[in-house]
Amino acid sequence: MRRLHLLLATLLGLPLALAGWLWLTLLSPFTYDRPDHLPPIEAGAHQVFVYGTLRSGLVRWVVTGRAGESRPVVLEDFRREGLDLVEAPGERVEGELITVSAEELARLDRYERLGIRYERVRLRLADGREAWVYRRLPEAAAAEARL
C-alpha cells in the first residue's frame, strides 16, 4: 500500500513540477524583465528563423500558445556552434521559418531571454527573405564557455 501511495505521489508530482517549471520559465513575471534599452516590438506579422528547440511544434505551442506552421529554410554563411550561430563563409544552417504576431514575438523574446542571453537580429535567408534570428550575446556565450 505504501508503494502505491509513493507511485501516485510521483505520478501527480512530476506533471505538477513540470507545469510549475514551465510557468516560472515562460509566463512568470518573476524570471524575466525585458531590458529597457530594447526597442518596442512593432505590430504585425514577424518572420523568425528557428534552428534549435523552436523547430519543435510542441515547444512553439508551449512558448507562444500555438504550434503554427513552419517552412524549411536555409541561412547561408553561418554554422551552428552549440546554442549559437557563428559567421562561416560557405557554410549553411538548416532551420525553419515561422510567422508570429507581435505578442508571440514577445513570448519568443522571453523564452530566449532577449537582451540577457540572446539578441534578435535581421538576417537574409538563402531564398532572399529577411527574418529575425536569435544569436547569443557575447557575454552569455563567454559565461557558457566557462562552465
N, CA and C atoms as an extended XYZ file, in Angstrom:
441
Properties=species:S:1:pos:R:3:atomname:S:1:resname:S:1:resid:I:1 pbc="F F F"
N         0.830       -1.201        0.000 N   MET     1
C         0.000        0.000        0.000 CA  MET     1
C         0.873        1.264        0.000 C   MET     1
N         1.965        1.184        0.748 N   ARG     2
C         2.855        2.338        0.820 CA  ARG     2
C         3.475        2.629       -0.558 C   ARG     2
N         3.818        1.576       -1.291 N   ARG     3
C         4.372        1.740       -2.630 CA  ARG     3
C         3.352        2.389       -3.561 C   ARG     3
N         2.113        2.029       -3.421 N   LEU     4
C         1.059        2.613       -4.245 CA  LEU     4
C         0.946        4.113       -3.982 C   LEU     4
N         1.010        4.508       -2.711 N   HIS     5
C         0.968        5.937       -2.367 CA  HIS     5
C         2.170        6.673       -2.946 C   HIS     5
N         3.325        6.048       -2.874 N   LEU     6
C         4.529        6.661       -3.417 CA  LEU     6
C         4.427        6.806       -4.939 C   LEU     6
N         3.917        5.774       -5.591 N   LEU     7
C         3.735        5.818       -7.037 CA  LEU     7
C         2.743        6.911       -7.429 C   LEU     7
N         1.625        6.999       -6.720 N   LEU     8
C         0.633        8.036       -7.008 CA  LEU     8
C         1.198        9.433       -6.773 C   LEU     8
N         1.944        9.597       -5.697 N   ALA     9
C         2.553       10.898       -5.410 CA  ALA     9
C         3.538       11.283       -6.505 C   ALA     9
N         4.294       10.313       -6.984 N   THR    10
C         5.247       10.574       -8.064 CA  THR    10
C         4.522       10.925       -9.351 C   THR    10
N         3.499       10.149       -9.688 N   LEU    11
C         2.761       10.394      -10.926 CA  LEU    11
C         2.062       11.750      -10.913 C   LEU    11
N         1.620       12.192       -9.747 N   LEU    12
C         0.991       13.512       -9.638 CA  LEU    12
C         2.031       14.616       -9.509 C   LEU    12
N         3.111       14.323       -8.825 N   GLY    13
C         4.124       15.333       -8.555 CA  GLY    13
C         4.934       15.748       -9.768 C   GLY    13
N         5.294       14.797      -10.612 N   LEU    14
C         6.105       15.130      -11.776 CA  LEU    14
C         5.408       16.088      -12.738 C   LEU    14
N         4.157       15.829      -13.112 N   PRO    15
C         3.490       16.805      -14.002 CA  PRO    15
C         3.325       18.177      -13.341 C   PRO    15
N         3.058       18.186      -12.047 N   LEU    16
C         2.930       19.475      -11.351 CA  LEU    16
C         4.266       20.209      -11.322 C   LEU    16
N         5.346       19.473      -11.086 N   ALA    17
C         6.675       20.093      -11.080 CA  ALA    17
C         7.012       20.637      -12.465 C   ALA    17
N         6.710       19.874      -13.508 N   LEU    18
C         6.964       20.321      -14.873 CA  LEU    18
C         6.125       21.555      -15.197 C   LEU    18
N         4.853       21.524      -14.846 N   ALA    19
C         3.982       22.670      -15.090 CA  ALA    19
C         4.492       23.904      -14.340 C   ALA    19
N         4.937       23.719      -13.120 N   GLY    20
C         5.480       24.834      -12.339 CA  GLY    20
C         6.730       25.411      -12.972 C   GLY    20
N         7.619       24.525      -13.435 N   TRP    21
C         8.836       24.987      -14.086 CA  TRP    21
C         8.509       25.751      -15.363 C   TRP    21
N         7.575       25.222      -16.177 N   LEU    22
C         7.195       25.900      -17.413 CA  LEU    22
C         6.580       27.267      -17.122 C   LEU    22
N         5.728       27.335      -16.115 N   TRP    23
C         5.120       28.621      -15.759 CA  TRP    23
C         6.205       29.608      -15.322 C   TRP    23
N         7.098       29.156      -14.447 N   LEU    24
C         8.151       30.025      -13.940 CA  LEU    24
C         9.053       30.503      -15.068 C   LEU    24
N         9.381       29.621      -15.982 N   THR    25
C        10.285       29.952      -17.076 CA  THR    25
C         9.632       30.800      -18.152 C   THR    25
N         8.402       30.482      -18.521 N   LEU    26
C         7.800       31.114      -19.695 CA  LEU    26
C         6.769       32.188      -19.400 C   LEU    26
N         6.089       32.121      -18.288 N   LEU    27
C         4.977       33.034      -18.050 CA  LEU    27
C         5.125       33.905      -16.802 C   LEU    27
N         5.893       33.459      -15.873 N   SER    28
C         6.010       34.152      -14.594 CA  SER    28
C         6.573       35.560      -14.754 C   SER    28
N         6.039       36.508      -13.984 N   PRO    29
C         6.616       37.855      -14.004 CA  PRO    29
C         7.913       37.942      -13.203 C   PRO    29
N         8.343       36.842      -12.587 N   PHE    30
C         9.495       36.870      -11.681 CA  PHE    30
C        10.824       36.525      -12.347 C   PHE    30
N        10.814       35.938      -13.537 N   THR    31
C        12.070       35.423      -14.081 CA  THR    31
C        12.621       36.204      -15.269 C   THR    31
N        11.897       37.164      -15.800 N   TYR    32
C        12.421       37.937      -16.930 CA  TYR    32
C        11.768       39.296      -16.973 C   TYR    32
N        12.604       40.310      -16.979 N   ASP    33
C        12.155       41.675      -17.226 CA  ASP    33
C        12.845       42.125      -18.507 C   ASP    33
N        12.056       42.482      -19.484 N   ARG    34
C        12.624       42.928      -20.764 CA  ARG    34
C        13.498       44.139      -20.498 C   ARG    34
N        14.767       44.079      -20.890 N   PRO    35
C        15.658       45.225      -20.659 CA  PRO    35
C        15.113       46.506      -21.292 C   PRO    35
N        15.284       47.607      -20.599 N   ASP    36
C        14.742       48.890      -21.041 CA  ASP    36
C        15.354       49.387      -22.351 C   ASP    36
N        16.589       48.993      -22.654 N   HIS    37
C        17.260       49.506      -23.848 CA  HIS    37
C        16.758       48.867      -25.148 C   HIS    37
N        15.941       47.813      -25.044 N   LEU    38
C        15.444       47.150      -26.247 CA  LEU    38
C        14.321       47.961      -26.885 C   LEU    38
N        14.313       48.048      -28.218 N   PRO    39
C        13.229       48.793      -28.873 CA  PRO    39
C        11.909       48.042      -28.745 C   PRO    39
N        10.800       48.757      -28.816 N   PRO    40
C         9.498       48.083      -28.749 CA  PRO    40
C         9.290       47.189      -29.972 C   PRO    40
N         8.439       46.212      -29.814 N   ILE    41
C         8.117       45.302      -30.910 CA  ILE    41
C         7.052       45.953      -31.776 C   ILE    41
N         7.305       45.976      -33.069 N   GLU    42
C         6.346       46.572      -33.999 CA  GLU    42
C         5.138       45.652      -34.166 C   GLU    42
N         3.967       46.241      -34.327 N   ALA    43
C         2.745       45.470      -34.555 CA  ALA    43
C         2.839       44.751      -35.894 C   ALA    43
N         2.063       43.686      -36.028 N   GLY    44
C         2.010       42.968      -37.293 CA  GLY    44
C         2.718       41.630      -37.233 C   GLY    44
N         2.817       41.015      -38.405 N   ALA    45
C         3.438       39.696      -38.512 CA  ALA    45
C         4.959       39.821      -38.580 C   ALA    45
N         5.626       38.836      -38.004 N   HIS    46
C         7.089       38.793      -37.993 CA  HIS    46
C         7.546       37.417      -38.447 C   HIS    46
N         8.566       37.394      -39.302 N   GLN    47
C         9.173       36.152      -39.750 CA  GLN    47
C        10.359       35.852      -38.833 C   GLN    47
N        10.439       34.610      -38.337 N   VAL    48
C        11.521       34.229      -37.430 CA  VAL    48
C        12.152       32.936      -37.933 C   VAL    48
N        13.489       32.945      -38.059 N   PHE    49
C        14.240       31.755      -38.417 CA  PHE    49
C        14.566       31.020      -37.114 C   PHE    49
N        14.138       29.762      -37.011 N   VAL    50
C        14.413       28.967      -35.818 CA  VAL    50
C        15.301       27.795      -36.209 C   VAL    50
N        16.261       27.473      -35.345 N   TYR    51
C        17.246       26.454      -35.680 CA  TYR    51
C        17.533       25.486      -34.534 C   TYR    51
N        16.841       25.646      -33.426 N   GLY    52
C        17.078       24.784      -32.268 CA  GLY    52
C        15.776       24.218      -31.740 C   GLY    52
N        15.536       24.409      -30.446 N   THR    53
C        14.346       23.836      -29.810 CA  THR    53
C        13.050       24.344      -30.414 C   THR    53
N        13.065       25.561      -30.945 N   LEU    54
C        11.836       26.134      -31.506 CA  LEU    54
C        11.439       25.505      -32.838 C   LEU    54
N        12.247       24.595      -33.352 N   ARG    55
C        11.841       23.834      -34.548 CA  ARG    55
C        10.722       22.861      -34.193 C   ARG    55
N        10.605       22.525      -32.922 N   SER    56
C         9.565       21.600      -32.468 CA  SER    56
C         8.237       22.338      -32.306 C   SER    56
N         7.204       21.831      -32.965 N   GLY    57
C         5.874       22.420      -32.826 CA  GLY    57
C         5.393       22.406      -31.387 C   GLY    57
N         5.729       21.356      -30.637 N   LEU    58
C         5.324       21.274      -29.231 CA  LEU    58
C         5.962       22.394      -28.415 C   LEU    58
N         7.239       22.653      -28.641 N   VAL    59
C         7.914       23.737      -27.912 CA  VAL    59
C         7.298       25.079      -28.291 C   VAL    59
N         7.038       25.283      -29.581 N   ARG    60
C         6.404       26.547      -30.006 CA  ARG    60
C         5.027       26.696      -29.381 C   ARG    60
N         4.292       25.611      -29.270 N   TRP    61
C         2.966       25.662      -28.660 CA  TRP    61
C         3.069       26.069      -27.188 C   TRP    61
N         4.031       25.504      -26.469 N   VAL    62
C         4.207       25.854      -25.051 CA  VAL    62
C         4.627       27.316      -24.920 C   VAL    62
N         5.524       27.770      -25.794 N   VAL    63
C         6.060       29.134      -25.685 CA  VAL    63
C         5.071       30.187      -26.162 C   VAL    63
N         4.462       29.976      -27.327 N   THR    64
C         3.633       31.032      -27.923 CA  THR    64
C         2.140       30.798      -27.784 C   THR    64
N         1.740       29.577      -27.447 N   GLY    65
C         0.327       29.270      -27.344 CA  GLY    65
C        -0.222       28.592      -28.588 C   GLY    65
N         0.615       28.415      -29.604 N   ARG    66
C         0.206       27.672      -30.796 CA  ARG    66
C         1.459       27.147      -31.496 C   ARG    66
N         1.314       26.010      -32.135 N   ALA    67
C         2.455       25.426      -32.841 CA  ALA    67
C         2.731       26.172      -34.129 C   ALA    67
N         1.673       26.554      -34.818 N   GLY    68
C         1.836       27.257      -36.088 CA  GLY    68
C         2.493       26.381      -37.139 C   GLY    68
N         2.533       26.896      -38.335 N   GLU    69
C         3.182       26.182      -39.429 CA  GLU    69
C         4.613       26.680      -39.573 C   GLU    69
N         5.454       25.819      -40.093 N   SER    70
C         6.828       26.210      -40.366 CA  SER    70
C         7.210       25.705      -41.744 C   SER    70
N         8.170       26.415      -42.341 N   ARG    71
C         8.667       26.021      -43.661 CA  ARG    71
C        10.178       25.852      -43.569 C   ARG    71
N        10.728       24.795      -44.172 N   PRO    72
C        12.183       24.629      -44.143 CA  PRO    72
C        12.873       25.750      -44.927 C   PRO    72
N        13.919       26.292      -44.345 N   VAL    73
C        14.708       27.348      -44.990 CA  VAL    73
C        16.175       27.155      -44.609 C   VAL    73
N        17.022       27.898      -45.271 N   VAL    74
C        18.465       27.805      -45.048 CA  VAL    74
C        19.031       29.200      -44.797 C   VAL    74
N        19.935       29.279      -43.843 N   LEU    75
C        20.688       30.502      -43.577 CA  LEU    75
C        22.122       30.225      -44.030 C   LEU    75
N        22.562       30.951      -45.052 N   GLU    76
C        23.891       30.715      -45.608 CA  GLU    76
C        24.948       31.557      -44.911 C   GLU    76
N        26.186       31.068      -44.996 N   ASP    77
C        27.375       31.732      -44.459 CA  ASP    77
C        27.382       31.787      -42.936 C   ASP    77
N        26.682       30.833      -42.319 N   PHE    78
C        26.702       30.652      -40.869 CA  PHE    78
C        26.819       29.157      -40.591 C   PHE    78
N        27.253       28.826      -39.385 N   ARG    79
C        27.203       27.449      -38.906 CA  ARG    79
C        26.711       27.482      -37.470 C   ARG    79
N        26.108       26.398      -37.073 N   ARG    80
C        25.626       26.283      -35.705 CA  ARG    80
C        26.778       25.814      -34.825 C   ARG    80
N        26.973       26.515      -33.734 N   GLU    81
C        28.025       26.187      -32.790 CA  GLU    81
C        27.411       26.211      -31.398 C   GLU    81
N        27.078       25.034      -30.879 N   GLY    82
C        26.394       24.963      -29.589 CA  GLY    82
C        25.027       25.605      -29.696 C   GLY    82
N        24.788       26.605      -28.867 N   LEU    83
C        23.499       27.303      -28.849 CA  LEU    83
C        23.493       28.551      -29.721 C   LEU    83
N        24.514       28.717      -30.529 N   ASP    84
C        24.643       29.955      -31.283 CA  ASP    84
C        24.873       29.680      -32.760 C   ASP    84
N        24.784       30.742      -33.519 N   LEU    85
C        25.159       30.744      -34.924 CA  LEU    85
C        26.372       31.648      -35.063 C   LEU    85
N        27.393       31.160      -35.753 N   VAL    86
C        28.583       31.976      -35.980 CA  VAL    86
C        28.787       32.129      -37.476 C   VAL    86
N        29.315       33.276      -37.862 N   GLU    87
C        29.568       33.518      -39.271 CA  GLU    87
C        30.605       32.523      -39.772 C   GLU    87
N        30.311       31.914      -40.919 N   ALA    88
C        31.194       30.908      -41.505 CA  ALA    88
C        30.958       30.888      -43.013 C   ALA    88
N        31.711       31.691      -43.755 N   PRO    89
C        31.511       31.763      -45.204 CA  PRO    89
C        31.532       30.362      -45.842 C   PRO    89
N        30.550       30.149      -46.718 N   GLY    90
C        30.463       28.884      -47.423 CA  GLY    90
C        29.704       27.793      -46.695 C   GLY    90
N        29.366       28.014      -45.436 N   GLU    91
C        28.607       27.011      -44.684 CA  GLU    91
C        27.147       27.434      -44.618 C   GLU    91
N        26.314       26.561      -44.066 N   ARG    92
C        24.875       26.854      -44.008 CA  ARG    92
C        24.233       26.148      -42.825 C   ARG    92
N        23.154       26.756      -42.364 N   VAL    93
C        22.372       26.200      -41.263 CA  VAL    93
C        20.962       25.956      -41.771 C   VAL    93
N        20.506       24.726      -41.624 N   GLU    94
C        19.127       24.417      -41.981 CA  GLU    94
C        18.247       24.714      -40.778 C   GLU    94
N        17.128       25.323      -41.037 N   GLY    95
C        16.191       25.660      -39.979 CA  GLY    95
C        14.798       25.749      -40.538 C   GLY    95
N        13.957       26.462      -39.822 N   GLU    96
C        12.576       26.630      -40.246 CA  GLU    96
C        12.180       28.086      -40.085 C   GLU    96
N        11.272       28.509      -40.931 N   LEU    97
C        10.749       29.866      -40.878 CA  LEU    97
C         9.342       29.810      -40.311 C   LEU    97
N         9.114       30.582      -39.260 N   ILE    98
C         7.778       30.660      -38.670 CA  ILE    98
C         7.304       32.108      -38.749 C   ILE    98
N         6.000       32.274      -38.804 N   THR    99
C         5.401       33.600      -38.797 CA  THR    99
C         4.649       33.760      -37.489 C   THR    99
N         4.957       34.850      -36.779 N   VAL   100
C         4.341       35.079      -35.466 CA  VAL   100
C         3.810       36.504      -35.385 C   VAL   100
N         2.880       36.701      -34.465 N   SER   101
C         2.349       38.039      -34.201 CA  SER   101
C         3.317       38.780      -33.274 C   SER   101
N         3.060       40.053      -33.052 N   ALA   102
C         3.890       40.841      -32.141 CA  ALA   102
C         3.853       40.248      -30.730 C   ALA   102
N         2.685       39.806      -30.286 N   GLU   103
C         2.568       39.199      -28.961 CA  GLU   103
C         3.359       37.891      -28.886 C   GLU   103
N         3.278       37.100      -29.936 N   GLU   104
C         4.028       35.840      -29.949 CA  GLU   104
C         5.533       36.099      -30.018 C   GLU   104
N         5.945       37.154      -30.733 N   LEU   105
C         7.363       37.505      -30.781 CA  LEU   105
C         7.845       37.905      -29.387 C   LEU   105
N         7.012       38.621      -28.644 N   ALA   106
C         7.375       38.980      -27.269 CA  ALA   106
C         7.553       37.724      -26.422 C   ALA   106
N         6.720       36.708      -26.645 N   ARG   107
C         6.863       35.452      -25.907 CA  ARG   107
C         8.143       34.721      -26.313 C   ARG   107
N         8.483       34.765      -27.597 N   LEU   108
C         9.751       34.169      -28.037 CA  LEU   108
C        10.928       34.915      -27.409 C   LEU   108
N        10.824       36.249      -27.343 N   ASP   109
C        11.876       37.047      -26.704 CA  ASP   109
C        12.061       36.628      -25.248 C   ASP   109
N        10.961       36.396      -24.566 N   ARG   110
C        11.021       35.967      -23.166 CA  ARG   110
C        11.693       34.605      -23.067 C   ARG   110
N        11.304       33.680      -23.934 N   TYR   111
C        11.864       32.335      -23.945 CA  TYR   111
C        13.372       32.380      -24.182 C   TYR   111
N        13.794       33.233      -25.103 N   GLU   112
C        15.216       33.332      -25.438 CA  GLU   112
C        15.971       34.277      -24.507 C   GLU   112
N        15.250       34.936      -23.605 N   ARG   113
C        15.842       35.906      -22.674 CA  ARG   113
C        16.574       37.002      -23.450 C   ARG   113
N        15.798       37.634      -24.362 N   LEU   114
C        16.324       38.689      -25.208 CA  LEU   114
C        16.966       39.774      -24.356 C   LEU   114
N        18.158       40.174      -24.749 N   GLY   115
C        18.887       41.209      -24.031 CA  GLY   115
C        19.701       40.682      -22.872 C   GLY   115
N        19.492       39.412      -22.510 N   ILE   116
C        20.243       38.800      -21.419 CA  ILE   116
C        21.105       37.653      -21.954 C   ILE   116
N        20.466       36.735      -22.685 N   ARG   117
C        21.202       35.611      -23.288 CA  ARG   117
C        21.349       35.767      -24.793 C   ARG   117
N        20.345       36.329      -25.434 N   TYR   118
C        20.327       36.432      -26.894 CA  TYR   118
C        20.016       37.843      -27.340 C   TYR   118
N        20.402       38.117      -28.579 N   GLU   119
C        19.947       39.315      -29.282 CA  GLU   119
C        19.134       38.822      -30.471 C   GLU   119
N        18.250       39.663      -30.957 N   ARG   120
C        17.439       39.314      -32.118 CA  ARG   120
C        17.860       40.241      -33.254 C   ARG   120
N        18.367       39.648      -34.342 N   VAL   121
C        18.869       40.433      -35.468 CA  VAL   121
C        18.162       40.001      -36.751 C   VAL   121
N        18.106       40.920      -37.729 N   ARG   122
C        17.513       40.594      -39.025 CA  ARG   122
C        18.615       40.106      -39.936 C   ARG   122
N        18.396       38.929      -40.528 N   LEU   123
C        19.349       38.366      -41.474 CA  LEU   123
C        18.602       37.928      -42.731 C   LEU   123
N        19.321       37.901      -43.849 N   ARG   124
C        18.740       37.466      -45.115 CA  ARG   124
C        18.946       35.962      -45.257 C   ARG   124
N        17.869       35.259      -45.564 N   LEU   125
C        17.918       33.817      -45.771 CA  LEU   125
C        18.349       33.518      -47.206 C   LEU   125
N        18.657       32.251      -47.469 N   ALA   126
C        19.133       31.839      -48.794 CA  ALA   126
C        18.125       32.154      -49.894 C   ALA   126
N        16.836       32.141      -49.565 N   ASP   127
C        15.811       32.419      -50.582 CA  ASP   127
C        15.540       33.912      -50.762 C   ASP   127
N        16.305       34.766      -50.067 N   GLY   128
C        16.168       36.212      -50.229 CA  GLY   128
C        15.293       36.892      -49.196 C   GLY   128
N        14.485       36.122      -48.470 N   ARG   129
C        13.641       36.727      -47.440 CA  ARG   129
C        14.485       37.125      -46.237 C   ARG   129
N        14.017       38.129      -45.513 N   GLU   130
C        14.654       38.514      -44.254 CA  GLU   130
C        13.834       37.962      -43.106 C   GLU   130
N        14.524       37.615      -42.029 N   ALA   131
C        13.841       37.076      -40.855 CA  ALA   131
C        14.621       37.456      -39.608 C   ALA   131
N        13.905       37.477      -38.495 N   TRP   132
C        14.561       37.636      -37.209 CA  TRP   132
C        15.298       36.344      -36.885 C   TRP   132
N        16.491       36.487      -36.316 N   VAL   133
C        17.303       35.345      -35.900 CA  VAL   133
C        17.837       35.650      -34.511 C   VAL   133
N        17.718       34.696      -33.602 N   TYR   134
C        18.268       34.853      -32.254 CA  TYR   134
C        19.712       34.384      -32.256 C   TYR   134
N        20.616       35.269      -31.775 N   ARG   135
C        22.037       34.938      -31.662 CA  ARG   135
C        22.491       35.231      -30.241 C   ARG   135
N        23.370       34.384      -29.744 N   ARG   136
C        23.872       34.550      -28.377 CA  ARG   136
C        24.595       35.878      -28.230 C   ARG   136
N        24.382       36.525      -27.096 N   LEU   137
C        25.151       37.709      -26.765 CA  LEU   137
C        26.565       37.259      -26.393 C   LEU   137
N        27.570       38.026      -26.743 N   PRO   138
C        28.949       37.598      -26.440 CA  PRO   138
C        29.175       37.275      -24.962 C   PRO   138
N        28.579       38.060      -24.064 N   GLU   139
C        28.766       37.807      -22.623 CA  GLU   139
C        28.159       36.469      -22.226 C   GLU   139
N        26.986       36.148      -22.767 N   ALA   140
C        26.323       34.898      -22.439 CA  ALA   140
C        27.113       33.713      -22.983 C   ALA   140
N        27.641       33.834      -24.188 N   ALA   141
C        28.431       32.754      -24.780 CA  ALA   141
C        29.713       32.556      -23.986 C   ALA   141
N        30.342       33.646      -23.540 N   ALA   142
C        31.576       33.524      -22.761 CA  ALA   142
C        31.293       32.869      -21.408 C   ALA   142
N        30.199       33.239      -20.780 N   ALA   143
C        29.840       32.632      -19.491 CA  ALA   143
C        29.568       31.138      -19.660 C   ALA   143
N        28.903       30.768      -20.757 N   GLU   144
C        28.617       29.359      -21.016 CA  GLU   144
C        29.913       28.585      -21.242 C   GLU   144
N        30.873       29.197      -21.932 N   ALA   145
C        32.151       28.535      -22.210 CA  ALA   145
C        32.940       28.268      -20.929 C   ALA   145
N        32.764       29.132      -19.919 N   ARG   146
C        33.483       28.958      -18.648 CA  ARG   146
C        32.919       27.807      -17.819 C   ARG   146
N        31.685       27.410      -18.109 N   LEU   147
C        31.052       26.327      -17.316 CA  LEU   147
C        31.621       24.984      -17.610 C   LEU   147
